[in-house]
Amino acid sequence: MAHYRKLKADQSITGLLPAIIALSVVALASIFWGKMTGYKAMAGLILIFAILQYYAFSKVRSLSYFISATYILSFSLFLFFGSFDGMGFTNGEFSTVSKFLTFTTVFLLLWLIYLLVTRKTKWKGREVFELAAVPVDETSAGFTERPRPTGKIIYSKHDLLAYADFLKKNHVALPFVEGDKIFLVPVIMGREFSLLYRFRPTYLEKSWIAFSFGGDVSVHISKKDYLRYKDQLSFDRLCESMGDLFKEFLELFLNNEEVRIIDRLDALKVNLFT
């Protein structure tokens, strides 16, 4: 599917921050305390990242987060238990533990690369905002704070919870239950950290699609997300289109055609890292 991109290019480096922090810490430790300390500092920092990834996995329950966390853990253990000296591996040889951890780390890395190139690791919020904007050609007065009702749809509470779980595991949106509603928050790649790693994430000021257990659907698009669009699109029409999109996704899910949801999102071929 090819169409005019209505979102501005993403210039954020948020997704690179963990790597930047890790490399900075390792470089400083190596300069001031030597390479061995640098190895251990990297190992400790990577172990922290692994713990954070397992915490994220506990919320998302997707295969890609589990593989990522396990890969990072294996790499951390490799750095902790590898037979290093000041220049690298002692006598150029691997210990049995090092060999096992090397195999595990490389195997998981290759698996993770496969998940990356097949878009299984990607948060698809950007695709959601692009699809919602496809039928919106009108321009008008811009952003308003108020959520917009976008109609009703028939479903059971069980169906809605299963739908929310599907969107979460496939990195489309994160669900939050509040009262008699589920708020589905589309997550753009690189902006998942505040939702995944906070103990009590704030989400009501973000963009969301709310499904009540009674069948009512409403949409809120945040000002920050609205300003990602190149043009000043009709805000009411954009909210309506977003609601229609998630209602259509729900109908596909209920008809056991959820693969079509992922196909539509992936067909946009949005950059893997945005």
C-alpha positions as CSV (number, residue, x, y, z in Angstrom):
1,M,0.0,0.0,0.0
2,A,1.5,3.3,-1.1
3,H,0.0,6.7,-0.2
4,Y,1.1,10.2,0.7
5,R,2.6,10.2,4.2
6,K,0.6,12.6,6.3
7,L,2.8,12.5,9.4
8,K,6.0,14.5,9.6
9,A,9.4,12.6,9.7
10,D,10.3,11.4,13.1
11,Q,13.5,13.2,14.4
12,S,13.4,11.7,17.9
13,I,16.5,9.9,19.3
14,T,14.6,8.5,22.3
15,G,15.0,4.9,21.1
16,L,18.8,5.3,20.9
17,L,19.1,6.6,24.5
18,P,19.8,3.2,26.2
19,A,22.7,2.5,23.7
20,I,24.0,6.1,24.1
21,I,24.0,5.8,27.9
22,A,25.6,2.3,27.9
23,L,28.4,3.3,25.6
24,S,29.0,6.5,27.6
25,V,29.3,4.7,30.9
26,V,31.5,2.0,29.4
27,A,33.8,4.6,27.8
28,L,34.2,6.6,31.0
29,A,34.8,3.4,33.1
30,S,37.4,2.2,30.7
31,I,39.2,5.5,30.5
32,F,39.4,6.1,34.3
33,W,39.6,2.5,35.7
34,G,40.7,0.3,32.8
35,K,39.2,-2.1,30.3
36,M,38.3,-4.8,32.8
37,T,36.2,-2.3,34.8
38,G,34.7,-1.2,31.5
39,Y,33.6,-4.8,30.8
40,K,32.0,-5.2,34.2
41,A,30.4,-1.8,34.0
42,M,28.9,-2.8,30.7
43,A,27.8,-6.1,32.1
44,G,26.1,-4.5,35.1
45,L,24.3,-1.9,32.9
46,I,23.2,-4.5,30.4
47,L,21.9,-6.6,33.3
48,I,19.7,-3.6,34.4
49,F,18.4,-3.3,30.8
50,A,17.5,-7.0,30.8
51,I,15.6,-6.6,34.1
52,L,13.7,-3.7,32.5
53,Q,12.9,-5.7,29.4
54,Y,11.5,-8.6,31.5
55,Y,9.4,-6.0,33.4
56,A,8.1,-4.8,30.0
57,F,7.5,-8.4,29.0
58,S,5.3,-8.8,32.1
59,K,3.1,-6.0,30.8
60,V,3.1,-6.8,27.1
61,R,3.5,-10.6,27.0
62,S,4.8,-10.6,23.5
63,L,7.5,-13.1,22.2
64,S,9.7,-10.3,21.0
65,Y,10.1,-8.8,24.4
66,F,10.9,-12.1,25.9
67,I,13.5,-12.9,23.3
68,S,15.0,-9.4,23.6
69,A,15.2,-9.6,27.4
70,T,16.7,-13.1,27.3
71,Y,19.3,-12.0,24.7
72,I,20.3,-9.0,26.8
73,L,20.6,-11.2,29.9
74,S,22.7,-13.8,28.0
75,F,25.0,-11.0,26.8
76,S,25.3,-9.6,30.3
77,L,26.2,-13.0,31.7
78,F,28.7,-13.5,28.9
79,L,30.5,-10.2,29.9
80,F,30.4,-11.2,33.6
81,F,31.7,-14.8,33.2
82,G,33.8,-14.5,30.1
83,S,37.5,-15.3,30.4
84,F,38.7,-11.7,29.8
85,D,42.1,-10.2,30.4
86,G,43.1,-6.6,29.7
87,M,43.2,-7.2,25.9
88,G,40.3,-9.7,25.5
89,F,40.0,-13.4,26.0
90,T,42.7,-15.1,28.0
91,N,45.1,-16.9,25.5
92,G,42.4,-16.4,22.8
93,E,40.4,-19.3,24.3
94,F,36.7,-19.6,25.5
95,S,35.9,-21.4,28.7
96,T,33.0,-23.8,28.6
97,V,30.7,-21.2,30.1
98,S,31.8,-18.6,27.6
99,K,31.2,-21.0,24.7
100,F,27.6,-21.7,26.0
101,L,26.9,-18.0,26.5
102,T,28.3,-17.1,23.1
103,F,26.1,-19.7,21.4
104,T,23.0,-18.5,23.3
105,T,23.7,-14.9,22.7
106,V,24.4,-15.3,19.0
107,F,21.3,-17.6,18.5
108,L,19.0,-15.1,20.3
109,L,20.5,-12.2,18.4
110,L,19.8,-13.8,15.1
111,W,16.2,-14.6,16.3
112,L,15.8,-11.0,17.4
113,I,17.0,-9.7,14.0
114,Y,14.4,-12.0,12.3
115,L,11.7,-10.5,14.5
116,L,13.0,-7.0,13.7
117,V,12.9,-7.4,9.9
118,T,9.5,-9.1,10.0
119,R,8.2,-6.1,12.1
120,K,7.4,-8.2,15.1
121,T,9.4,-6.0,17.5
122,K,7.9,-2.7,16.1
123,W,5.3,-0.6,17.9
124,K,2.8,0.3,15.2
125,G,1.4,3.5,16.5
126,R,2.8,5.5,13.6
127,E,1.0,3.2,11.2
128,V,-2.2,3.7,13.2
129,F,-2.0,7.4,12.9
130,E,-1.2,7.2,9.1
131,L,-4.2,4.8,8.5
132,A,-6.6,7.1,10.5
133,A,-5.6,10.0,8.3
134,V,-6.0,8.3,5.0
135,P,-9.7,9.2,4.4
136,V,-9.3,12.7,5.9
137,D,-8.8,15.3,3.3
138,E,-10.6,18.2,5.0
139,T,-8.6,20.9,6.7
140,S,-10.3,23.2,9.3
141,A,-9.8,24.7,12.7
142,G,-7.4,22.5,14.5
143,F,-7.0,20.7,17.8
144,T,-9.6,20.7,20.6
145,E,-9.2,19.1,24.0
146,R,-12.5,17.3,24.2
147,P,-12.8,13.6,23.4
148,R,-15.2,12.8,20.5
149,P,-17.9,10.1,20.6
150,T,-17.6,7.9,17.5
151,G,-20.7,5.7,17.8
152,K,-21.5,2.3,19.2
153,I,-20.6,-1.3,18.3
154,I,-21.9,-4.6,19.7
155,Y,-19.4,-6.9,21.5
156,S,-19.1,-8.7,24.8
157,K,-16.8,-7.8,27.6
158,H,-14.9,-11.0,27.0
159,D,-14.5,-10.1,23.3
160,L,-13.3,-6.6,24.1
161,L,-10.7,-7.9,26.6
162,A,-9.4,-10.5,24.1
163,Y,-9.2,-7.7,21.4
164,A,-7.2,-5.5,23.8
165,D,-4.9,-8.3,24.6
166,F,-4.3,-9.0,20.9
167,L,-3.5,-5.3,20.2
168,K,-1.0,-5.3,23.1
169,K,0.8,-8.5,22.1
170,N,1.1,-7.3,18.6
171,H,2.4,-3.9,19.5
172,V,-0.5,-1.9,18.2
173,A,-1.8,-0.3,21.3
174,L,-1.5,-0.6,25.1
175,P,-4.8,-1.2,27.0
176,F,-5.7,0.4,30.3
177,V,-8.9,-0.6,32.1
178,E,-10.6,2.2,34.0
179,G,-14.1,1.7,35.4
180,D,-16.4,0.3,32.7
181,K,-14.0,1.3,29.8
182,I,-10.8,0.1,28.2
183,F,-8.6,2.8,26.9
184,L,-6.4,1.7,23.9
185,V,-3.3,3.9,23.6
186,P,-1.6,3.6,20.2
187,V,2.2,3.5,20.8
188,I,4.7,5.0,18.5
189,M,8.1,3.4,18.3
190,G,10.5,5.0,20.7
191,R,7.8,6.4,22.8
192,E,6.8,3.3,24.7
193,F,9.1,3.8,27.6
194,S,6.9,6.1,29.7
195,L,4.0,3.6,29.4
196,L,5.9,0.4,30.0
197,Y,8.4,1.3,32.7
198,R,6.4,3.6,35.0
199,F,4.6,1.8,37.8
200,R,1.5,3.9,37.3
201,P,1.8,5.4,33.8
202,T,-0.3,8.4,32.9
203,Y,-2.2,7.9,29.7
204,L,-5.3,10.0,29.7
205,E,-3.4,13.0,28.2
206,K,-2.2,10.8,25.4
207,S,-4.1,9.7,22.3
208,W,-6.6,6.9,23.0
209,I,-9.6,5.0,21.8
210,A,-12.0,4.2,24.6
211,F,-14.4,1.2,24.3
212,S,-17.0,1.0,27.1
213,F,-18.4,-2.4,28.2
214,G,-21.8,-1.1,27.0
215,G,-20.6,-0.6,23.4
216,D,-19.9,3.1,23.3
217,V,-16.7,4.3,21.5
218,S,-14.9,7.6,21.9
219,V,-11.6,9.0,20.7
220,H,-9.1,11.5,22.1
221,I,-6.1,12.6,20.0
222,S,-3.5,14.5,22.0
223,K,-2.2,17.9,20.8
224,K,1.3,16.4,20.5
225,D,0.1,13.7,18.2
226,Y,-2.1,16.0,16.2
227,L,0.8,18.3,15.5
228,R,2.7,15.3,14.1
229,Y,0.6,15.7,11.0
230,K,2.0,17.9,8.2
231,D,-1.4,19.5,7.5
232,Q,-4.0,21.0,9.8
233,L,-6.5,18.2,9.3
234,S,-10.1,18.4,10.4
235,F,-9.8,17.3,14.0
236,D,-13.4,15.9,14.3
237,R,-13.0,14.0,11.1
238,L,-9.7,12.6,12.2
239,C,-11.1,11.4,15.5
240,E,-14.1,9.8,13.7
241,S,-11.7,8.0,11.3
242,M,-9.6,6.8,14.2
243,G,-12.7,5.4,15.9
244,D,-13.9,3.8,12.7
245,L,-10.4,2.2,12.2
246,F,-10.4,0.5,15.7
247,K,-14.1,-0.6,15.3
248,E,-13.1,-2.2,11.9
249,F,-10.1,-3.9,13.6
250,L,-12.5,-5.2,16.3
251,E,-14.8,-6.7,13.7
252,L,-11.9,-8.3,11.9
253,F,-10.7,-9.7,15.2
254,L,-14.2,-11.1,16.1
255,N,-14.4,-12.7,12.6
256,N,-11.0,-14.5,13.3
257,E,-9.4,-12.4,10.6
258,E,-6.9,-10.6,12.9
259,V,-4.0,-11.3,10.5
260,R,-5.6,-8.7,8.2
261,I,-5.1,-6.1,10.9
262,I,-1.4,-6.7,11.0
263,D,-1.2,-7.0,7.2
264,R,-2.8,-3.6,6.8
265,L,-0.4,-2.0,9.3
266,D,2.7,-3.7,7.9
267,A,1.7,-2.9,4.3
268,L,2.5,0.8,5.0
269,K,6.2,-0.1,5.2
270,V,6.9,2.5,7.8
271,N,10.5,2.8,8.9
272,L,11.3,0.0,11.3
273,F,12.7,2.4,13.9
274,T,9.9,5.0,14.0
